[in-house]
Structure formats: structure tokens, C-alpha cells
Amino acid sequence: MSNGTHTPRRGALAKSESRQALGFVSPALAGLALFTFVPVALSIVMGFFDWPTVGEKTFVGFDNYVKLFTDSPDFWPALRNTFVFALLYVPISVVMSYLLALSLHSRIRGRGALRVLFFIPVVTPMVANVLVWKMLLQPQGLVNGLSQTWFGIELPNFLADPQWAMMMVVMMSVWQGLGYNMLIFSAALEQLPESVVEAARIDGATGLRMTWKITVPLTSPSIFFASIMTMISAMQVFVQPQMLTGGGPGNATQPIVQFIYNQGFKFQELGLAAAAAWILFAIIIAMTAAQFGAQKKWVHYEH
């Protein structure tokens, strides 16, 4: 009798707790649906319409995608610029961050303060960072001024030269994001198993051999994570070229996200912008899947 009495009570209590839990999470679910699921679904629909900001919406099927690939003068250059930026930025950022983390891993005085110093650009607003770099790189800026004063050499206008502008965007982006990956690698280096490191030292591994044969394989999961996240952020770069060069000179530094922004908010072609955004999404998914497929050959997980 006792078990039969308690079972309905437990069921009623579980239902009551479920309703209460749903009430607590419903604001978060509503926000997620309103600001994530609905915009994503709407952007899919918009990609198949001629969707001006004001005016009648017309269904055009895949015409937006066809137009991007065949009839848009800025789409392919923007895609090329994005890949060029990613190919330059990702390896430089990951390698420099790793070397910096290795340098600060040794027992040096003030390494905590140095880590904070290198992390400051990450938490500083991007717009402020870009404005500082823009003032430095202008023809009347500090860099050119010091070059003329010390060496008598007038430097080119870095931000207006097609051959230099992209390099400046990459350089500024590496400086800005260096501290984030450094922190990831520093945490990974702190977690190295002492037994493995000591065994390697007993076997005579030191210096570069220790780093390449022991440290890098043991921290490869962190390197993989940093590479994935850095690649995704590189493919979505926007603020740096937008604020530093405006996508110029011409369209020499205009990335695909700036192209999407221009199509949607400058030319009022929201359907075309949505189609370009989904192309970028597909490219990022494909690149991420390729990296996950390749990780089996070089990423070593502890079991």
C-alpha cells in the first residue's frame, strides 16, 4: 500500500518540478528562438528572394546564388581576399602565440604580468585598437615620422598601397589576437604530465628536440582547437579592414563579410547578402570538417 501511495505522489512531484524548470528556462529559450532560430530561418528564406529593404519581395529561386558566382564584380575578389587573409593570419597567429607561450612558460620573473600585458589587446575594444594602428600607419603617423627622422627614409602609404594594405590588416589582427591563443597554449603547457617530461629528460631530450618531440605532441589538442577557432574568426574578419582601410584601396582588402554588409545595408540587397552569408557558412563548415578529418594524423589525445 505504501509503494502504491508514494508512486502517484512522485509522479505529481516530478511533473511539478518539470513545469517549474520550464518556467525558469523559458526566458532563455524565448531569447534563443527570437534572436537565433528565427533570424537563421529568415535568412534562409531571404536567400531565395529579391528582398529590398523597402518594397515588394519577389521569389527568385537560386538566382541570387547564380548572380553571386557569375555576375557580381566584387564577390570573387572578396572571397579571394578572405582566403588570403586567413592563409596569412592563421599560421602566423598560431605559431607566434605558441612561441610566446613557450617563452613565458619558463620560470622567469614577472611572467604573470607579461601574460596580462600581451592579453590587454584582446580585451581592448577592436575599434580603439584599429584607430591606434591607423594613426601609426598614416603618412604623417609615428612609423613614417620615426623612419624619416632616424634613417631619412620615407615609407610608402601602407593603407593606400594595394601591396601593403592587406599585410597591415594581417599584422594588426595578429597583434590584437595574440594574447588569446597564448593563454590557451599557456594553460596546455601548465598541464604537461611531469612523468613524461622527466622521462624525456632522462633519455637526453633537451631544447628543440624536447619541444618538437614531446611538448608539441602533448599540446596538439590545444593547437588543434586554437587553429579551428582562429580559422573561423579569420573567415569572418570584418572590423579590421572596415575600420583600417575601408576595404580599399579599391577592393584590395574587402573581405566577404564586408561584402555581405555592403550588399545588405549599403545597396539594400538583403536577399543577395543572405545568399552570400550562407555560401560563407558552407565554406567554413567544409573547412572545419576537413580540419577535423585531418586531426587524426597529428593530434594526440591522452586516454
Secondary structure, 3 states (H helix, E strand, C coil): CHHHHHHHHHHHHHHHHHHHHHHHHHHHHHHHHHHHHHHHHHHHHHCCEECECCCCCEECCCHHHHHHHHCCCCHHHHHHHHHHHHHHHHHHHHHHHHHHHHHHHCCCCCHHHHHHHHHHHHHCCHHHHHHHHHHHHCCCCHHHHHHHHHHCCCCCCCCCCHHHHHHHHHHHHHHHHHHHHHHHHHHHHHCCCHHHHHHHHHCCCCHHHHHHHHHHHHCHHHHHHHHHHHHHHHHCCCHHHHHHCCCCCCCCCCCHHHHHHHHHHHCCEHHHHHHHHHHHHHHHHHHHHHHHHHHHHCCCCCC
